């Protein structure tokens, strides 16, 4: 049966980290990602409802956090009926000898009625995440805080917009948990983890540290070359870059490329500035999206972010494995391996006429999927031993 997880506590913790309100904290995503199984200071004259709005002020300006939906590329087909997503993978067959050129050979006995079963497997994704946000809007008790109905109406609309925008921000964060869990699962399985710094140091007998990589022009040029190669490797048939070693090829429209801002800024500053248009087009990174951070918005509570904090992932994965690392500069993945589906977003109302107020509930039930049998590469320049297994396959 489908499993429904209440994720509000995890989301609240991750949002505090992302916004820099708290330091980077080890966060458990266990079982949350479906992996597949086989005011003013005066206390006087407050409104009677919230006890926080001052009675009539000369002018009121409403300010709330505005958010837009990110990661639209992760949204896949929604389904309305049924509680489980089944994914059937049809595998390519091995070629057989061609009987048409053997006619007449001694001992040739054709078997036109042989049974040739297709080779396929299926995987079930059964876990769903859910959370909600609620707000109560009274009919009359806010009226003493505003000059007229128009101003009061604007306040109520601002309240609703604020709740809606905050809800969207948490949708974005939920999608990001699917990203960072995928990174963690790939690192744990030591599959498709490419340490560009280690590769460069080994090939050219260098000793660059993670911090030095971002200001070394030769390294950045080398990294751009390898990234371009890897993008094309994923487009070709191979069984290398997925945990189950299924044969895959990723179409252009299914490629996901995410890079951390620190790396993109360094790449553009040291390689693209001052170059001709022709050269820029040749060496620029492939079509990608830029993210400021994977998990935490600062190195500590209310502090400026650093490269180490922006590139850190500190989680317990959905499969219950601890990951604590930094230096992840990007990922290249097939969007079929990191997806959001069964995305049920709703707004419901409950009217209590006796007390003359309405409760508005913004709710979500969604399924976040990591299919590790789809292709993907984690790009890192980490110093830590957890990522020294360059592209080892299990």
C-alpha positions in Angstrom: 0.0 0.0 0.0 1.1 3.6 -0.5 2.9 5.3 2.4 2.2 8.9 3.3 4.8 10.8 5.2 4.2 14.0 7.1 7.2 16.1 6.1 6.4 19.5 7.7 9.1 19.1 10.4 11.8 18.2 7.9 10.8 21.0 5.5 10.8 23.5 8.4 14.4 22.5 9.3 15.6 22.5 5.7 14.0 25.9 5.1 15.8 27.4 8.1 19.1 26.1 6.8 18.4 27.2 3.3 17.5 30.8 4.4 20.6 30.9 6.7 18.5 31.1 9.9 20.3 28.0 11.2 23.6 26.4 10.5 24.0 23.4 8.2 22.6 20.5 10.1 22.5 16.8 9.4 19.0 16.2 8.2 17.3 12.8 7.9 15.4 12.2 4.7 14.9 8.6 5.6 11.9 7.1 3.7 10.9 10.5 2.3 12.1 10.1 -1.2 10.6 7.1 -3.0 13.5 5.0 -4.3 11.4 2.2 -5.7 11.2 -1.4 -4.3 11.6 -4.3 -6.4 5.1 44.7 14.1 5.5 48.1 16.2 6.7 47.9 19.8 3.7 49.4 21.6 1.4 46.9 23.3 -1.6 49.2 23.4 -4.6 49.4 21.2 -4.2 46.0 19.5 -6.9 44.4 17.4 -9.0 41.9 19.2 -8.1 39.0 16.9 -4.4 38.7 16.6 -3.5 41.2 19.4 -0.6 42.3 17.2 -2.0 44.9 14.8 -2.1 48.5 16.1 -5.5 50.3 15.7 -5.6 52.8 12.9 -2.2 53.9 11.6 -1.9 56.6 9.0 -0.7 54.3 6.2 -0.1 50.6 6.0 2.3 48.9 3.6 2.1 45.1 3.2 5.4 43.2 2.8 5.7 39.4 2.3 8.1 37.0 0.7 7.3 36.4 -2.9 8.2 33.0 -4.4 7.9 31.5 -7.9 7.8 27.8 -8.7 11.3 26.4 -9.4 12.3 23.1 -10.9 9.4 22.8 -13.4 11.5 20.3 -15.3 11.2 17.8 -12.4 7.4 17.6 -12.7 6.3 14.5 -14.6 2.9 13.1 -15.5 0.4 13.3 -12.8 -2.0 10.4 -12.1 -5.3 10.7 -10.3 -6.4 7.2 -9.6 -4.3 4.6 -7.8 -1.8 5.0 -5.0 1.3 3.5 -6.5 3.5 4.4 -9.5 4.7 1.4 -11.4 7.7 1.8 -13.7 8.3 -0.9 -16.3 11.7 -1.0 -17.9 12.0 -2.8 -21.2 15.6 -3.9 -21.7 17.4 -4.3 -25.0 17.8 -7.9 -26.2 21.0 -9.6 -27.3 21.4 -10.1 -31.1 21.1 -13.6 -32.5 22.6 -15.1 -35.6 20.7 -14.5 -38.8 19.1 -17.7 -40.0 18.5 -16.4 -43.6 22.2 -16.8 -44.5 22.4 -20.4 -43.1 19.9 -22.0 -45.4 21.5 -24.9 -47.0 24.2 -25.4 -44.4 24.6 -28.9 -43.2 22.7 -29.5 -39.9 20.7 -26.3 -40.2 17.3 -26.8 -38.5 15.3 -23.6 -38.3 12.8 -23.2 -35.5 10.2 -20.7 -36.7 8.1 -21.2 -33.6 10.7 -20.6 -30.9 9.6 -18.5 -27.9 11.5 -15.2 -27.5 10.4 -13.6 -24.3 10.9 -9.9 -23.8 13.4 -8.8 -21.2 11.8 -6.4 -18.8 11.7 -5.4 -15.1 9.3 -3.4 -13.0 9.8 -1.1 -10.0 7.2 0.3 -7.6 7.3 3.7 -6.0 5.0 3.8 -3.0 6.0 6.7 -0.8 4.2 10.0 -0.7 5.0 13.2 1.2 2.5 15.6 2.6 2.3 18.9 4.4 -0.1 21.9 4.8 -0.3 25.5 5.9 -3.4 27.1 7.4 -4.7 30.6 8.1 -7.8 31.9 9.8 -9.5 35.0 8.4 -12.3 36.5 10.6 -15.1 38.6 9.3 -15.0 41.6 11.6 -12.3 41.5 14.3 -9.6 43.1 12.1 -11.7 46.1 11.1 -10.5 48.4 13.9 -7.0 48.3 12.5 -7.9 49.8 9.1 -9.5 52.9 7.7 -11.9 51.2 5.4 -13.0 48.0 3.8 -10.6 48.4 0.9 -7.5 48.6 3.1 -8.8 45.7 5.2 -9.4 43.7 2.1 -5.9 44.5 0.9 -4.5 43.2 4.1 -6.4 39.9 3.8 -5.3 39.5 0.3 -1.7 40.1 1.4 -2.2 37.4 4.1 -3.4 34.9 1.5 -0.6 35.8 -1.0 1.9 35.4 1.8 0.6 32.0 2.7 0.5 31.0 -1.0 4.1 32.2 -1.6 5.4 30.5 1.5 3.7 27.3 0.3 5.4 27.6 -3.1 8.7 28.1 -1.4 8.2 24.8 0.4 7.2 23.1 -2.8 10.6 24.3 -4.2 12.4 23.0 -1.1 10.6 19.6 -1.4 11.8 19.3 -5.0 15.3 20.2 -3.8 15.2 17.4 -1.2 14.8 15.0 -4.1 17.9 16.5 -5.6 20.1 16.3 -2.5 18.8 12.8 -1.6 19.7 11.7 -5.2 23.2 13.1 -4.6 23.5 11.2 -1.3 22.4 7.9 -2.8 24.9 8.2 -5.7 27.7 9.0 -3.3 26.8 6.0 -1.0 26.6 3.7 -4.0 29.9 5.1 -5.4 28.4 5.3 -8.8 28.8 8.2 -11.2 30.8 10.3 -8.7 33.4 12.2 -10.6 36.0 14.1 -8.6 37.4 16.6 -11.1 40.1 17.8 -8.7 41.5 14.3 -8.1 41.4 13.6 -11.9 43.3 16.8 -12.6 45.9 16.3 -9.9 46.5 12.8 -11.0 46.8 13.5 -14.7 49.1 16.5 -14.3 50.9 15.6 -11.1 49.4 18.6 -9.3 48.3 19.1 -5.7 45.4 21.5 -5.9 43.2 21.8 -2.9 39.4 22.3 -3.1 39.8 26.0 -2.3 42.5 26.5 -5.0 40.4 25.0 -7.8 38.1 28.0 -8.2 41.0 30.3 -9.0 43.1 28.0 -11.1 42.5 28.8 -14.8 44.1 25.5 -16.0 41.9 23.5 -13.7 38.7 25.3 -14.7 39.5 24.8 -18.4 40.1 21.1 -17.7 36.8 20.9 -15.7 34.9 22.4 -18.6 36.4 19.8 -21.0 35.4 16.9 -18.8 31.9 18.2 -18.2 31.3 18.5 -21.9 32.6 14.9 -22.4 30.3 13.6 -19.6 27.2 15.2 -21.1 27.9 13.4 -24.3 28.7 10.2 -22.6 25.2 10.2 -21.1 23.7 10.6 -24.5 25.3 7.4 -25.7 24.1 3.9 -24.9 25.9 2.8 -21.7 25.4 0.9 -18.5 28.0 2.8 -16.5 26.3 5.7 -14.8 23.4 4.0 -12.9 23.4 1.9 -9.9 21.6 -1.1 -11.4 23.8 -1.0 -14.6 20.8 -0.8 -16.9 21.5 0.2 -20.5 20.4 3.8 -20.9 20.8 6.7 -23.3 19.6 10.2 -22.2 17.9 12.4 -24.8 18.7 16.1 -24.9 15.3 17.1 -23.6 15.7 14.8 -20.6 19.2 16.1 -19.5 19.3 18.0 -16.2 22.4 20.1 -15.5 22.6 22.0 -12.2 25.7 23.9 -11.1 26.5 25.8 -8.0 26.9 29.6 -8.4 30.4 29.7 -6.9 31.7 27.3 -9.7 29.8 29.1 -12.5 31.1 32.5 -11.3 34.7 31.2 -11.2 34.4 29.6 -14.6 33.0 32.7 -16.2 35.4 35.0 -14.6 38.6 33.1 -15.3 37.7 31.6 -18.7 35.1 33.7 -20.5 36.0 37.3 -19.7 37.8 39.0 -22.5 37.3 36.1 -24.9 35.9 36.5 -28.4 32.3 35.5 -29.1 33.5 32.5 -31.0 35.7 31.3 -28.2 33.1 32.0 -25.6 30.5 29.9 -27.5 33.1 27.1 -27.7 34.1 26.9 -24.1 31.0 27.9 -22.1 29.2 25.3 -20.0 26.4 23.4 -21.7 22.8 24.5 -21.1 22.4 24.4 -17.3 20.5 25.9 -14.3 22.3 27.7 -11.6 21.7 27.1 -7.9 23.1 29.1 -5.0 23.3 26.1 -2.6 22.2 22.5 -2.3 21.1 22.6 1.4 22.3 25.5 3.6 22.2 29.2 2.9 25.1 30.1 5.3 28.1 28.5 7.0 26.5 29.2 10.4 23.4 30.9 11.8 22.9 34.3 10.0 26.4 34.3 8.4 27.5 34.8 4.8 27.5 31.6 2.8 30.8 30.1 1.8 31.8 27.7 -1.0 32.1 24.9 1.6 28.5 25.5 2.9 27.0 26.1 -0.6 28.4 22.8 -1.9 27.6 20.7 1.2 25.2 17.9 1.6 24.7 16.7 5.2 21.8 14.2 5.3 20.7 10.7 6.1 19.4 9.4 2.8 16.0 7.9 2.2 17.7 4.5 2.2 19.1 5.4 5.7 22.8 6.1 5.0 24.6 9.1 6.5 26.3 11.5 4.0 28.4 14.4 5.2 30.4 16.1 2.4 31.2 19.3 0.7 32.6 20.3 -2.7 29.8 19.2 -4.9 29.8 21.7 -7.8 27.1 20.2 -10.0 25.1 17.2 -11.3 24.3 15.9 -14.7 21.3 13.6 -14.7 18.4 12.1 -16.6 15.2 13.8 -15.5 13.5 10.3 -15.3 15.7 9.6 -12.3 14.7 12.7 -10.3 11.1 13.5 -10.5 7.9 14.8 -8.9 4.7 13.1 -9.7 1.2 12.6 -8.3 1.4 16.3 -7.4 -1.8 17.2 -5.6 -1.8 20.8 -4.6 -5.1 22.1 -3.1 -6.7 25.0 -1.2 -9.7 24.0 1.0 -11.9 26.2 3.2 -13.8 25.5 6.4 -16.5 28.1 7.4 -17.5 28.5 11.1 -20.6 30.7 10.9 -21.0 30.7 14.7 -17.8 32.6 15.3 -17.8 34.3 11.9 -14.4 33.2 10.5 -13.0 31.0 7.7 -10.1 28.6 7.8 -8.1 28.3 4.6 -5.9 25.2 4.2 -3.1 25.0 1.6 -2.2 21.3 1.3 0.1 19.1 -0.8 0.4 15.4 -1.4 3.2 14.6 -3.7 5.6 11.8 -4.7 9.3 12.5 -5.0 11.2 9.9 -6.9 14.8 8.9 -7.2 15.3 6.1 -9.7 18.9 5.0 -9.3 18.6 2.8 -12.5 18.5 6.0 -14.5 21.7 7.8 -15.5 23.4 10.5 -13.4 26.8 12.0 -12.5 27.8 13.9 -9.4 30.5 16.4 -10.0 32.8 17.2 -7.1 36.1 18.8 -6.2 36.0 17.4 -2.6 39.0 16.9 -0.4 37.2 14.4 1.9 37.7 10.6 1.5 34.0 10.0 1.1 34.2 11.1 -2.5 37.6 9.8 -3.6 36.1 6.8 -5.4 36.1 8.5 -8.8 33.3 6.9 -10.7 33.6 3.5 -9.1 30.8 1.2 -10.0 29.4 -1.3 -7.5 
